[in-house]
């Protein structure tokens, strides 16, 4: 049995009308200290989002979502922070149109494969209308 390592993750959501608390899952951020791994994967299903909020500004949503992978990669404005600090900044609760879920934990032996499974289960699963 492969060794397992703890990881943390959060789902990234677009909440077009914060007061309605309706959202579309658009990505996952995963952090695993044992592998010094932090990655955010974003897949915006525009058709699904527009079905929920036809008047949403897709350009603004795309711009904001693009910052998540950049911050995780250390190429964004928070590059001087550790991977853990960048992860914590990205998953901090906020009341804007782009929000993280609560942080969840798990065990894995391959963080990249785990991230892909989470994307399949939490983001891609509801993509078909």
Backbone as XML, in Angstrom:
<?xml version="1.0"?>
<chain id="A" units="angstrom">
  <residue number="1" name="UNK">
    <atom name="N" x="0.843" y="-1.174" z="0.000"/>
    <atom name="CA" x="0.000" y="0.000" z="0.000"/>
    <atom name="C" x="0.895" y="1.246" z="0.000"/>
  </residue>
  <residue number="2" name="UNK">
    <atom name="N" x="0.653" y="2.174" z="-0.945"/>
    <atom name="CA" x="1.493" y="3.381" z="-1.003"/>
    <atom name="C" x="1.312" y="4.248" z="0.245"/>
  </residue>
  <residue number="3" name="UNK">
    <atom name="N" x="2.364" y="4.974" z="0.564"/>
    <atom name="CA" x="2.284" y="5.916" z="1.682"/>
    <atom name="C" x="1.270" y="6.996" z="1.348"/>
  </residue>
  <residue number="4" name="UNK">
    <atom name="N" x="0.557" y="7.449" z="2.355"/>
    <atom name="CA" x="-0.405" y="8.521" z="2.126"/>
    <atom name="C" x="0.042" y="9.773" z="2.868"/>
  </residue>
  <residue number="5" name="UNK">
    <atom name="N" x="-0.281" y="10.890" z="2.273"/>
    <atom name="CA" x="0.139" y="12.192" z="2.778"/>
    <atom name="C" x="-1.086" y="13.086" z="2.906"/>
  </residue>
  <residue number="6" name="UNK">
    <atom name="N" x="-1.157" y="13.876" z="3.966"/>
    <atom name="CA" x="-2.309" y="14.764" z="4.134"/>
    <atom name="C" x="-2.289" y="15.912" z="3.117"/>
  </residue>
  <residue number="7" name="UNK">
    <atom name="N" x="-3.470" y="16.300" z="2.695"/>
    <atom name="CA" x="-3.615" y="17.459" z="1.812"/>
    <atom name="C" x="-4.850" y="18.235" z="2.221"/>
  </residue>
  <residue number="8" name="UNK">
    <atom name="N" x="-4.888" y="19.488" z="1.799"/>
    <atom name="CA" x="-6.041" y="20.364" z="1.988"/>
    <atom name="C" x="-6.515" y="20.814" z="0.618"/>
  </residue>
  <residue number="9" name="UNK">
    <atom name="N" x="-7.810" y="21.006" z="0.491"/>
    <atom name="CA" x="-8.328" y="21.537" z="-0.767"/>
    <atom name="C" x="-9.578" y="22.361" z="-0.515"/>
  </residue>
  <residue number="10" name="UNK">
    <atom name="N" x="-9.858" y="23.219" z="-1.483"/>
    <atom name="CA" x="-11.095" y="24.001" z="-1.476"/>
    <atom name="C" x="-11.608" y="24.079" z="-2.905"/>
  </residue>
  <residue number="11" name="UNK">
    <atom name="N" x="-12.906" y="24.158" z="-3.037"/>
    <atom name="CA" x="-13.547" y="24.321" z="-4.338"/>
    <atom name="C" x="-13.701" y="25.814" z="-4.591"/>
  </residue>
  <residue number="12" name="UNK">
    <atom name="N" x="-13.402" y="26.242" z="-5.805"/>
    <atom name="CA" x="-13.600" y="27.641" z="-6.195"/>
    <atom name="C" x="-14.961" y="27.747" z="-6.871"/>
  </residue>
  <residue number="13" name="UNK">
    <atom name="N" x="-15.719" y="28.738" z="-6.439"/>
    <atom name="CA" x="-17.086" y="28.912" z="-6.918"/>
    <atom name="C" x="-17.287" y="30.315" z="-7.472"/>
  </residue>
  <residue number="14" name="UNK">
    <atom name="N" x="-18.114" y="30.400" z="-8.499"/>
    <atom name="CA" x="-18.582" y="31.705" z="-8.958"/>
    <atom name="C" x="-19.983" y="31.877" z="-8.390"/>
  </residue>
  <residue number="15" name="UNK">
    <atom name="N" x="-20.146" y="32.965" z="-7.653"/>
    <atom name="CA" x="-21.424" y="33.290" z="-6.996"/>
    <atom name="C" x="-21.889" y="34.611" z="-7.611"/>
  </residue>
  <residue number="16" name="UNK">
    <atom name="N" x="-22.608" y="34.548" z="-8.736"/>
    <atom name="CA" x="-22.922" y="35.781" z="-9.466"/>
    <atom name="C" x="-23.762" y="36.793" z="-8.696"/>
  </residue>
  <residue number="17" name="UNK">
    <atom name="N" x="-24.671" y="36.328" z="-7.883"/>
    <atom name="CA" x="-25.486" y="37.217" z="-7.052"/>
    <atom name="C" x="-25.326" y="36.723" z="-5.611"/>
  </residue>
  <residue number="18" name="UNK">
    <atom name="N" x="-24.390" y="37.345" z="-4.907"/>
    <atom name="CA" x="-24.003" y="36.890" z="-3.576"/>
    <atom name="C" x="-25.218" y="36.770" z="-2.653"/>
  </residue>
  <residue number="19" name="UNK">
    <atom name="N" x="-26.149" y="37.685" z="-2.780"/>
    <atom name="CA" x="-27.317" y="37.662" z="-1.899"/>
    <atom name="C" x="-28.202" y="36.435" z="-2.121"/>
  </residue>
  <residue number="20" name="UNK">
    <atom name="N" x="-28.113" y="35.803" z="-3.288"/>
    <atom name="CA" x="-28.924" y="34.609" z="-3.567"/>
    <atom name="C" x="-28.213" y="33.328" z="-3.147"/>
  </residue>
  <residue number="21" name="UNK">
    <atom name="N" x="-26.903" y="33.389" z="-2.951"/>
    <atom name="CA" x="-26.105" y="32.241" z="-2.507"/>
    <atom name="C" x="-26.165" y="31.060" z="-3.479"/>
  </residue>
  <residue number="22" name="UNK">
    <atom name="N" x="-26.383" y="31.343" z="-4.756"/>
    <atom name="CA" x="-26.325" y="30.310" z="-5.793"/>
    <atom name="C" x="-24.939" y="30.374" z="-6.407"/>
  </residue>
  <residue number="23" name="UNK">
    <atom name="N" x="-24.403" y="29.215" z="-6.795"/>
    <atom name="CA" x="-23.042" y="29.212" z="-7.315"/>
    <atom name="C" x="-22.826" y="28.091" z="-8.323"/>
  </residue>
  <residue number="24" name="UNK">
    <atom name="N" x="-21.729" y="28.242" z="-9.078"/>
    <atom name="CA" x="-21.249" y="27.221" z="-9.994"/>
    <atom name="C" x="-19.817" y="26.899" z="-9.579"/>
  </residue>
  <residue number="25" name="UNK">
    <atom name="N" x="-19.530" y="25.615" z="-9.352"/>
    <atom name="CA" x="-18.158" y="25.202" z="-9.054"/>
    <atom name="C" x="-17.318" y="25.320" z="-10.320"/>
  </residue>
  <residue number="26" name="UNK">
    <atom name="N" x="-16.178" y="26.006" z="-10.215"/>
    <atom name="CA" x="-15.357" y="26.245" z="-11.401"/>
    <atom name="C" x="-13.902" y="25.790" z="-11.237"/>
  </residue>
  <residue number="27" name="UNK">
    <atom name="N" x="-13.530" y="25.326" z="-10.066"/>
    <atom name="CA" x="-12.146" y="24.907" z="-9.891"/>
    <atom name="C" x="-11.878" y="24.332" z="-8.523"/>
  </residue>
  <residue number="28" name="UNK">
    <atom name="N" x="-10.644" y="23.864" z="-8.357"/>
    <atom name="CA" x="-10.187" y="23.296" z="-7.091"/>
    <atom name="C" x="-8.769" y="23.777" z="-6.837"/>
  </residue>
  <residue number="29" name="UNK">
    <atom name="N" x="-8.480" y="24.093" z="-5.585"/>
    <atom name="CA" x="-7.121" y="24.409" z="-5.136"/>
    <atom name="C" x="-6.711" y="23.294" z="-4.188"/>
  </residue>
  <residue number="30" name="UNK">
    <atom name="N" x="-5.538" y="22.715" z="-4.421"/>
    <atom name="CA" x="-5.055" y="21.637" z="-3.560"/>
    <atom name="C" x="-3.658" y="21.978" z="-3.064"/>
  </residue>
  <residue number="31" name="UNK">
    <atom name="N" x="-3.428" y="21.742" z="-1.776"/>
    <atom name="CA" x="-2.120" y="21.968" z="-1.153"/>
    <atom name="C" x="-1.708" y="20.712" z="-0.397"/>
  </residue>
  <residue number="32" name="UNK">
    <atom name="N" x="-0.482" y="20.245" z="-0.647"/>
    <atom name="CA" x="0.067" y="19.093" z="0.060"/>
    <atom name="C" x="1.499" y="19.443" z="0.484"/>
  </residue>
  <residue number="33" name="UNK">
    <atom name="N" x="1.696" y="19.659" z="1.777"/>
    <atom name="CA" x="3.000" y="20.081" z="2.298"/>
    <atom name="C" x="4.079" y="19.042" z="2.046"/>
  </residue>
  <residue number="34" name="UNK">
    <atom name="N" x="3.752" y="17.756" z="2.205"/>
    <atom name="CA" x="4.760" y="16.702" z="2.056"/>
    <atom name="C" x="5.382" y="16.681" z="0.663"/>
  </residue>
  <residue number="35" name="UNK">
    <atom name="N" x="4.647" y="17.128" z="-0.341"/>
    <atom name="CA" x="5.154" y="17.183" z="-1.714"/>
    <atom name="C" x="5.527" y="18.608" z="-2.131"/>
  </residue>
  <residue number="36" name="UNK">
    <atom name="N" x="5.400" y="19.569" z="-1.207"/>
    <atom name="CA" x="5.591" y="20.984" z="-1.528"/>
    <atom name="C" x="4.785" y="21.330" z="-2.788"/>
  </residue>
  <residue number="37" name="UNK">
    <atom name="N" x="3.518" y="20.966" z="-2.750"/>
    <atom name="CA" x="2.639" y="21.053" z="-3.913"/>
    <atom name="C" x="1.471" y="21.985" z="-3.615"/>
  </residue>
  <residue number="38" name="UNK">
    <atom name="N" x="1.242" y="22.904" z="-4.511"/>
    <atom name="CA" x="0.047" y="23.752" z="-4.473"/>
    <atom name="C" x="-0.340" y="24.042" z="-5.911"/>
  </residue>
  <residue number="39" name="UNK">
    <atom name="N" x="-1.565" y="23.730" z="-6.239"/>
    <atom name="CA" x="-2.026" y="23.999" z="-7.597"/>
    <atom name="C" x="-3.499" y="24.345" z="-7.571"/>
  </residue>
  <residue number="40" name="UNK">
    <atom name="N" x="-3.867" y="25.277" z="-8.432"/>
    <atom name="CA" x="-5.267" y="25.627" z="-8.645"/>
    <atom name="C" x="-5.591" y="25.293" z="-10.093"/>
  </residue>
  <residue number="41" name="UNK">
    <atom name="N" x="-6.639" y="24.552" z="-10.283"/>
    <atom name="CA" x="-7.099" y="24.227" z="-11.631"/>
    <atom name="C" x="-8.482" y="24.835" z="-11.789"/>
  </residue>
  <residue number="42" name="UNK">
    <atom name="N" x="-8.673" y="25.567" z="-12.866"/>
    <atom name="CA" x="-9.923" y="26.272" z="-13.135"/>
    <atom name="C" x="-10.485" y="25.809" z="-14.471"/>
  </residue>
  <residue number="43" name="UNK">
    <atom name="N" x="-11.773" y="25.497" z="-14.496"/>
    <atom name="CA" x="-12.486" y="25.171" z="-15.743"/>
    <atom name="C" x="-13.861" y="25.818" z="-15.664"/>
  </residue>
  <residue number="44" name="UNK">
    <atom name="N" x="-13.982" y="26.952" z="-16.296"/>
    <atom name="CA" x="-15.232" y="27.703" z="-16.267"/>
    <atom name="C" x="-16.171" y="27.187" z="-17.348"/>
  </residue>
  <residue number="45" name="UNK">
    <atom name="N" x="-17.303" y="26.668" z="-16.941"/>
    <atom name="CA" x="-18.356" y="26.261" z="-17.867"/>
    <atom name="C" x="-19.246" y="27.488" z="-18.077"/>
  </residue>
  <residue number="46" name="UNK">
    <atom name="N" x="-18.936" y="28.262" z="-19.103"/>
    <atom name="CA" x="-19.631" y="29.531" z="-19.336"/>
    <atom name="C" x="-21.117" y="29.327" z="-19.573"/>
  </residue>
  <residue number="47" name="UNK">
    <atom name="N" x="-21.466" y="28.283" z="-20.277"/>
    <atom name="CA" x="-22.881" y="28.020" z="-20.573"/>
    <atom name="C" x="-23.667" y="27.795" z="-19.279"/>
  </residue>
  <residue number="48" name="UNK">
    <atom name="N" x="-23.083" y="27.054" z="-18.399"/>
    <atom name="CA" x="-23.730" y="26.774" z="-17.110"/>
    <atom name="C" x="-23.872" y="28.044" z="-16.273"/>
  </residue>
  <residue number="49" name="UNK">
    <atom name="N" x="-22.811" y="28.851" z="-16.249"/>
    <atom name="CA" x="-22.859" y="30.100" z="-15.498"/>
    <atom name="C" x="-23.899" y="31.051" z="-16.076"/>
  </residue>
  <residue number="50" name="UNK">
    <atom name="N" x="-23.939" y="31.148" z="-17.401"/>
    <atom name="CA" x="-24.916" y="32.027" z="-18.036"/>
    <atom name="C" x="-26.353" y="31.550" z="-17.808"/>
  </residue>
  <residue number="51" name="UNK">
    <atom name="N" x="-26.558" y="30.248" z="-17.659"/>
    <atom name="CA" x="-27.896" y="29.736" z="-17.348"/>
    <atom name="C" x="-28.342" y="30.210" z="-15.965"/>
  </residue>
  <residue number="52" name="UNK">
    <atom name="N" x="-27.387" y="30.348" z="-15.059"/>
    <atom name="CA" x="-27.679" y="30.803" z="-13.702"/>
    <atom name="C" x="-27.804" y="32.330" z="-13.634"/>
  </residue>
  <residue number="53" name="UNK">
    <atom name="N" x="-26.948" y="33.007" z="-14.416"/>
    <atom name="CA" x="-26.898" y="34.478" z="-14.359"/>
    <atom name="C" x="-26.610" y="35.025" z="-15.755"/>
  </residue>
  <residue number="54" name="UNK">
    <atom name="N" x="-27.639" y="35.214" z="-16.565"/>
    <atom name="CA" x="-27.439" y="35.657" z="-17.948"/>
    <atom name="C" x="-26.721" y="36.997" z="-18.096"/>
  </residue>
  <residue number="55" name="UNK">
    <atom name="N" x="-26.755" y="37.821" z="-17.056"/>
    <atom name="CA" x="-26.145" y="39.146" z="-17.143"/>
    <atom name="C" x="-24.739" y="39.210" z="-16.531"/>
  </residue>
  <residue number="56" name="UNK">
    <atom name="N" x="-24.167" y="38.083" z="-16.183"/>
    <atom name="CA" x="-22.842" y="38.075" z="-15.554"/>
    <atom name="C" x="-21.786" y="38.599" z="-16.538"/>
  </residue>
  <residue number="57" name="UNK">
    <atom name="N" x="-20.801" y="39.299" z="-16.025"/>
    <atom name="CA" x="-19.701" y="39.826" z="-16.827"/>
    <atom name="C" x="-18.638" y="38.725" z="-16.964"/>
  </residue>
  <residue number="58" name="UNK">
    <atom name="N" x="-18.719" y="37.959" z="-18.049"/>
    <atom name="CA" x="-17.801" y="36.828" z="-18.243"/>
    <atom name="C" x="-16.340" y="37.260" z="-18.313"/>
  </residue>
  <residue number="59" name="UNK">
    <atom name="N" x="-16.053" y="38.401" z="-18.917"/>
    <atom name="CA" x="-14.668" y="38.869" z="-18.984"/>
    <atom name="C" x="-14.097" y="39.105" z="-17.591"/>
  </residue>
  <residue number="60" name="UNK">
    <atom name="N" x="-14.882" y="39.721" z="-16.724"/>
    <atom name="CA" x="-14.427" y="39.963" z="-15.347"/>
    <atom name="C" x="-14.229" y="38.645" z="-14.610"/>
  </residue>
  <residue number="61" name="UNK">
    <atom name="N" x="-15.146" y="37.706" z="-14.788"/>
    <atom name="CA" x="-15.020" y="36.402" z="-14.132"/>
    <atom name="C" x="-13.746" y="35.708" z="-14.602"/>
  </residue>
  <residue number="62" name="UNK">
    <atom name="N" x="-13.518" y="35.686" z="-15.914"/>
    <atom name="CA" x="-12.298" y="35.041" z="-16.460"/>
    <atom name="C" x="-11.039" y="35.673" z="-15.881"/>
  </residue>
  <residue number="63" name="UNK">
    <atom name="N" x="-10.999" y="37.003" z="-15.819"/>
    <atom name="CA" x="-9.816" y="37.703" z="-15.283"/>
    <atom name="C" x="-9.554" y="37.316" z="-13.830"/>
  </residue>
  <residue number="64" name="UNK">
    <atom name="N" x="-10.597" y="37.319" z="-13.027"/>
    <atom name="CA" x="-10.437" y="36.985" z="-11.604"/>
    <atom name="C" x="-10.009" y="35.533" z="-11.428"/>
  </residue>
  <residue number="65" name="UNK">
    <atom name="N" x="-10.612" y="34.634" z="-12.185"/>
    <atom name="CA" x="-10.261" y="33.219" z="-12.065"/>
    <atom name="C" x="-8.824" y="32.947" z="-12.504"/>
  </residue>
  <residue number="66" name="UNK">
    <atom name="N" x="-8.328" y="33.694" z="-13.477"/>
    <atom name="CA" x="-6.951" y="33.494" z="-13.959"/>
    <atom name="C" x="-5.917" y="33.769" z="-12.877"/>
  </residue>
  <residue number="67" name="UNK">
    <atom name="N" x="-6.281" y="34.553" z="-11.880"/>
    <atom name="CA" x="-5.313" y="34.866" z="-10.827"/>
    <atom name="C" x="-5.050" y="33.672" z="-9.903"/>
  </residue>
  <residue number="68" name="UNK">
    <atom name="N" x="-5.978" y="32.748" z="-9.788"/>
    <atom name="CA" x="-5.804" y="31.617" z="-8.870"/>
    <atom name="C" x="-4.610" y="30.734" z="-9.247"/>
  </residue>
  <residue number="69" name="UNK">
    <atom name="N" x="-4.521" y="30.239" z="-10.479"/>
    <atom name="CA" x="-3.334" y="29.443" z="-10.829"/>
    <atom name="C" x="-2.043" y="30.259" z="-10.733"/>
  </residue>
  <residue number="70" name="UNK">
    <atom name="N" x="-2.087" y="31.527" z="-11.090"/>
    <atom name="CA" x="-0.881" y="32.367" z="-11.027"/>
    <atom name="C" x="-0.386" y="32.511" z="-9.593"/>
  </residue>
  <residue number="71" name="UNK">
    <atom name="N" x="-1.293" y="32.706" z="-8.660"/>
    <atom name="CA" x="-0.889" y="32.829" z="-7.259"/>
    <atom name="C" x="-0.321" y="31.493" z="-6.768"/>
  </residue>
  <residue number="72" name="UNK">
    <atom name="N" x="-0.970" y="30.391" z="-7.091"/>
    <atom name="CA" x="-0.447" y="29.074" z="-6.682"/>
    <atom name="C" x="0.936" y="28.809" z="-7.256"/>
  </residue>
  <residue number="73" name="UNK">
    <atom name="N" x="1.137" y="29.162" z="-8.517"/>
    <atom name="CA" x="2.425" y="28.932" z="-9.187"/>
    <atom name="C" x="3.527" y="29.848" z="-8.686"/>
  </residue>
  <residue number="74" name="UNK">
    <atom name="N" x="3.158" y="30.879" z="-7.961"/>
    <atom name="CA" x="4.155" y="31.829" z="-7.496"/>
    <atom name="C" x="4.523" y="32.855" z="-8.542"/>
  </residue>
  <residue number="75" name="UNK">
    <atom name="N" x="3.694" y="32.979" z="-9.589"/>
    <atom name="CA" x="3.968" y="33.975" z="-10.626"/>
    <atom name="C" x="3.126" y="35.228" z="-10.454"/>
  </residue>
  <residue number="76" name="UNK">
    <atom name="N" x="2.266" y="35.221" z="-9.479"/>
    <atom name="CA" x="1.400" y="36.368" z="-9.244"/>
    <atom name="C" x="2.010" y="37.335" z="-8.253"/>
  </residue>
  <residue number="77" name="UNK">
    <atom name="N" x="1.211" y="38.272" z="-7.793"/>
    <atom name="CA" x="1.717" y="39.322" z="-6.897"/>
    <atom name="C" x="2.133" y="38.822" z="-5.508"/>
  </residue>
  <residue number="78" name="UNK">
    <atom name="N" x="1.759" y="37.610" z="-5.157"/>
    <atom name="CA" x="2.114" y="37.068" z="-3.848"/>
    <atom name="C" x="3.284" y="36.086" z="-3.936"/>
  </residue>
  <residue number="79" name="UNK">
    <atom name="N" x="4.109" y="36.230" z="-4.951"/>
    <atom name="CA" x="5.200" y="35.288" z="-5.220"/>
    <atom name="C" x="6.173" y="35.146" z="-4.050"/>
  </residue>
  <residue number="80" name="UNK">
    <atom name="N" x="6.324" y="36.155" z="-3.233"/>
    <atom name="CA" x="7.263" y="36.096" z="-2.118"/>
    <atom name="C" x="6.790" y="35.253" z="-0.948"/>
  </residue>
  <residue number="81" name="UNK">
    <atom name="N" x="5.536" y="34.847" z="-0.966"/>
    <atom name="CA" x="4.995" y="34.028" z="0.113"/>
    <atom name="C" x="5.270" y="32.547" z="-0.143"/>
  </residue>
  <residue number="82" name="UNK">
    <atom name="N" x="5.256" y="31.755" z="0.914"/>
    <atom name="CA" x="5.419" y="30.305" z="0.762"/>
    <atom name="C" x="4.184" y="29.723" z="0.090"/>
  </residue>
  <residue number="83" name="UNK">
    <atom name="N" x="4.300" y="28.493" z="-0.399"/>
    <atom name="CA" x="3.134" y="27.837" z="-1.010"/>
    <atom name="C" x="1.960" y="27.780" z="-0.019"/>
  </residue>
  <residue number="84" name="UNK">
    <atom name="N" x="2.243" y="27.434" z="1.218"/>
    <atom name="CA" x="1.198" y="27.347" z="2.245"/>
    <atom name="C" x="0.524" y="28.700" z="2.450"/>
  </residue>
  <residue number="85" name="UNK">
    <atom name="N" x="1.335" y="29.756" z="2.526"/>
    <atom name="CA" x="0.760" y="31.099" z="2.718"/>
    <atom name="C" x="-0.093" y="31.503" z="1.522"/>
  </residue>
  <residue number="86" name="UNK">
    <atom name="N" x="0.351" y="31.190" z="0.320"/>
    <atom name="CA" x="-0.444" y="31.514" z="-0.879"/>
    <atom name="C" x="-1.756" y="30.729" z="-0.868"/>
  </residue>
  <residue number="87" name="UNK">
    <atom name="N" x="-1.688" y="29.446" z="-0.502"/>
    <atom name="CA" x="-2.896" y="28.634" z="-0.412"/>
    <atom name="C" x="-3.881" y="29.261" z="0.581"/>
  </residue>
  <residue number="88" name="UNK">
    <atom name="N" x="-3.364" y="29.626" z="1.745"/>
    <atom name="CA" x="-4.237" y="30.208" z="2.770"/>
    <atom name="C" x="-4.853" y="31.523" z="2.311"/>
  </residue>
  <residue number="89" name="UNK">
    <atom name="N" x="-4.113" y="32.321" z="1.559"/>
    <atom name="CA" x="-4.671" y="33.571" z="1.027"/>
    <atom name="C" x="-5.820" y="33.271" z="0.052"/>
  </residue>
  <residue number="90" name="UNK">
    <atom name="N" x="-5.640" y="32.249" z="-0.779"/>
    <atom name="CA" x="-6.652" y="31.934" z="-1.781"/>
    <atom name="C" x="-7.915" y="31.318" z="-1.183"/>
  </residue>
  <residue number="91" name="UNK">
    <atom name="N" x="-7.793" y="30.625" z="-0.067"/>
    <atom name="CA" x="-8.964" y="29.959" z="0.511"/>
    <atom name="C" x="-9.606" y="30.748" z="1.650"/>
  </residue>
  <residue number="92" name="UNK">
    <atom name="N" x="-9.092" y="31.932" z="1.921"/>
    <atom name="CA" x="-9.690" y="32.764" z="2.970"/>
    <atom name="C" x="-11.127" y="33.110" z="2.565"/>
  </residue>
  <residue number="93" name="UNK">
    <atom name="N" x="-12.075" y="33.010" z="3.497"/>
    <atom name="CA" x="-13.467" y="33.331" z="3.175"/>
    <atom name="C" x="-13.607" y="34.770" z="2.674"/>
  </residue>
  <residue number="94" name="UNK">
    <atom name="N" x="-14.487" y="34.960" z="1.719"/>
    <atom name="CA" x="-14.768" y="36.293" z="1.185"/>
    <atom name="C" x="-16.204" y="36.338" z="0.708"/>
  </residue>
  <residue number="95" name="UNK">
    <atom name="N" x="-16.703" y="37.533" z="0.514"/>
    <atom name="CA" x="-18.089" y="37.691" z="0.082"/>
    <atom name="C" x="-18.157" y="38.351" z="-1.284"/>
  </residue>
  <residue number="96" name="UNK">
    <atom name="N" x="-17.261" y="37.979" z="-2.148"/>
    <atom name="CA" x="-17.241" y="38.512" z="-3.505"/>
    <atom name="C" x="-17.856" y="37.501" z="-4.464"/>
  </residue>
  <residue number="97" name="UNK">
    <atom name="N" x="-17.819" y="37.799" z="-5.741"/>
    <atom name="CA" x="-18.399" y="36.914" z="-6.742"/>
    <atom name="C" x="-17.614" y="35.608" z="-6.877"/>
  </residue>
  <residue number="98" name="UNK">
    <atom name="N" x="-16.314" y="35.612" z="-6.594"/>
    <atom name="CA" x="-15.490" y="34.402" z="-6.634"/>
    <atom name="C" x="-15.195" y="34.017" z="-5.183"/>
  </residue>
  <residue number="99" name="UNK">
    <atom name="N" x="-15.623" y="32.812" z="-4.786"/>
    <atom name="CA" x="-15.495" y="32.404" z="-3.388"/>
    <atom name="C" x="-14.940" y="30.982" z="-3.284"/>
  </residue>
  <residue number="100" name="UNK">
    <atom name="N" x="-14.144" y="30.728" z="-2.243"/>
    <atom name="CA" x="-13.733" y="29.347" z="-1.978"/>
    <atom name="C" x="-14.758" y="28.662" z="-1.068"/>
  </residue>
  <residue number="101" name="UNK">
    <atom name="N" x="-14.834" y="27.358" z="-1.191"/>
    <atom name="CA" x="-15.619" y="26.578" z="-0.227"/>
    <atom name="C" x="-14.834" y="26.525" z="1.072"/>
  </residue>
  <residue number="102" name="UNK">
    <atom name="N" x="-15.420" y="25.965" z="2.110"/>
    <atom name="CA" x="-14.590" y="25.667" z="3.287"/>
    <atom name="C" x="-13.455" y="24.726" z="2.873"/>
  </residue>
  <residue number="103" name="UNK">
    <atom name="N" x="-12.374" y="24.726" z="3.619"/>
    <atom name="CA" x="-11.243" y="23.846" z="3.337"/>
    <atom name="C" x="-11.573" y="22.444" z="3.837"/>
  </residue>
  <residue number="104" name="UNK">
    <atom name="N" x="-11.268" y="21.470" z="2.996"/>
    <atom name="CA" x="-11.457" y="20.058" z="3.325"/>
    <atom name="C" x="-10.093" y="19.383" z="3.337"/>
  </residue>
  <residue number="105" name="UNK">
    <atom name="N" x="-9.995" y="18.221" z="3.954"/>
    <atom name="CA" x="-8.732" y="17.502" z="4.036"/>
    <atom name="C" x="-8.888" y="16.088" z="3.502"/>
  </residue>
  <residue number="106" name="UNK">
    <atom name="N" x="-7.751" y="15.492" z="3.208"/>
    <atom name="CA" x="-7.751" y="14.105" z="2.752"/>
    <atom name="C" x="-6.347" y="13.555" z="2.809"/>
  </residue>
  <residue number="107" name="UNK">
    <atom name="N" x="-6.189" y="12.334" z="2.310"/>
    <atom name="CA" x="-4.890" y="11.681" z="2.227"/>
    <atom name="C" x="-4.672" y="11.246" z="0.783"/>
  </residue>
  <residue number="108" name="UNK">
    <atom name="N" x="-3.438" y="11.394" z="0.303"/>
    <atom name="CA" x="-3.140" y="11.003" z="-1.074"/>
    <atom name="C" x="-1.700" y="10.525" z="-1.182"/>
  </residue>
  <residue number="109" name="UNK">
    <atom name="N" x="-1.398" y="9.866" z="-2.289"/>
    <atom name="CA" x="-0.014" y="9.523" z="-2.597"/>
    <atom name="C" x="0.455" y="10.250" z="-3.852"/>
  </residue>
  <residue number="110" name="UNK">
    <atom name="N" x="-0.472" y="10.932" z="-4.535"/>
    <atom name="CA" x="-0.147" y="11.678" z="-5.751"/>
    <atom name="C" x="-1.065" y="12.904" z="-5.814"/>
  </residue>
  <residue number="111" name="UNK">
    <atom name="N" x="-0.565" y="14.079" z="-5.394"/>
    <atom name="CA" x="-1.447" y="15.250" z="-5.348"/>
    <atom name="C" x="-2.006" y="15.657" z="-6.712"/>
  </residue>
  <residue number="112" name="UNK">
    <atom name="N" x="-1.228" y="15.526" z="-7.769"/>
    <atom name="CA" x="-1.727" y="15.916" z="-9.097"/>
    <atom name="C" x="-2.886" y="15.020" z="-9.529"/>
  </residue>
  <residue number="113" name="UNK">
    <atom name="N" x="-2.769" y="13.723" z="-9.299"/>
    <atom name="CA" x="-3.849" y="12.794" z="-9.642"/>
    <atom name="C" x="-5.071" y="13.052" z="-8.752"/>
  </residue>
  <residue number="114" name="UNK">
    <atom name="N" x="-4.827" y="13.364" z="-7.494"/>
    <atom name="CA" x="-5.923" y="13.672" z="-6.578"/>
    <atom name="C" x="-6.661" y="14.926" z="-7.027"/>
  </residue>
  <residue number="115" name="UNK">
    <atom name="N" x="-5.913" y="15.946" z="-7.442"/>
    <atom name="CA" x="-6.536" y="17.171" z="-7.949"/>
    <atom name="C" x="-7.410" y="16.857" z="-9.155"/>
  </residue>
  <residue number="116" name="UNK">
    <atom name="N" x="-6.924" y="16.019" z="-10.043"/>
    <atom name="CA" x="-7.697" y="15.642" z="-11.234"/>
    <atom name="C" x="-8.984" y="14.915" z="-10.835"/>
  </residue>
  <residue number="117" name="UNK">
    <atom name="N" x="-8.909" y="14.012" z="-9.870"/>
    <atom name="CA" x="-10.115" y="13.308" z="-9.400"/>
    <atom name="C" x="-11.113" y="14.283" z="-8.772"/>
  </residue>
  <residue number="118" name="UNK">
    <atom name="N" x="-10.602" y="15.236" z="-7.990"/>
    <atom name="CA" x="-11.493" y="16.236" z="-7.386"/>
    <atom name="C" x="-12.163" y="17.091" z="-8.452"/>
  </residue>
  <residue number="119" name="UNK">
    <atom name="N" x="-11.407" y="17.458" z="-9.490"/>
    <atom name="CA" x="-12.008" y="18.230" z="-10.591"/>
    <atom name="C" x="-13.126" y="17.429" z="-11.247"/>
  </residue>
  <residue number="120" name="UNK">
    <atom name="N" x="-12.880" y="16.143" z="-11.494"/>
    <atom name="CA" x="-13.919" y="15.298" z="-12.108"/>
    <atom name="C" x="-15.160" y="15.234" z="-11.233"/>
  </residue>
  <residue number="121" name="UNK">
    <atom name="N" x="-14.973" y="15.040" z="-9.948"/>
    <atom name="CA" x="-16.090" y="14.835" z="-9.033"/>
    <atom name="C" x="-16.831" y="16.116" z="-8.675"/>
  </residue>
  <residue number="122" name="UNK">
    <atom name="N" x="-16.089" y="17.238" z="-8.535"/>
    <atom name="CA" x="-16.697" y="18.439" z="-7.972"/>
    <atom name="C" x="-16.959" y="19.546" z="-8.982"/>
  </residue>
  <residue number="123" name="UNK">
    <atom name="N" x="-16.245" y="19.541" z="-10.091"/>
    <atom name="CA" x="-16.406" y="20.614" z="-11.073"/>
    <atom name="C" x="-17.013" y="20.085" z="-12.364"/>
  </residue>
  <residue number="124" name="UNK">
    <atom name="N" x="-16.417" y="19.054" z="-12.918"/>
    <atom name="CA" x="-16.876" y="18.544" z="-14.214"/>
    <atom name="C" x="-18.171" y="17.752" z="-14.111"/>
  </residue>
  <residue number="125" name="UNK">
    <atom name="N" x="-18.455" y="17.182" z="-12.971"/>
    <atom name="CA" x="-19.612" y="16.300" z="-12.813"/>
    <atom name="C" x="-20.928" y="16.980" z="-13.188"/>
  </residue>
  <residue number="126" name="UNK">
    <atom name="N" x="-21.051" y="18.252" z="-12.917"/>
    <atom name="CA" x="-22.312" y="18.948" z="-13.185"/>
    <atom name="C" x="-22.251" y="19.824" z="-14.422"/>
  </residue>
  <residue number="127" name="UNK">
    <atom name="N" x="-21.266" y="19.620" z="-15.276"/>
    <atom name="CA" x="-21.078" y="20.530" z="-16.401"/>
    <atom name="C" x="-22.124" y="20.386" z="-17.497"/>
  </residue>
  <residue number="128" name="UNK">
    <atom name="N" x="-22.670" y="19.198" z="-17.676"/>
    <atom name="CA" x="-23.634" y="19.014" z="-18.761"/>
    <atom name="C" x="-24.997" y="19.545" z="-18.343"/>
  </residue>
  <residue number="129" name="UNK">
    <atom name="N" x="-25.569" y="20.358" z="-19.208"/>
    <atom name="CA" x="-26.933" y="20.868" z="-18.929"/>
    <atom name="C" x="-27.963" y="19.922" z="-19.499"/>
  </residue>
</chain>
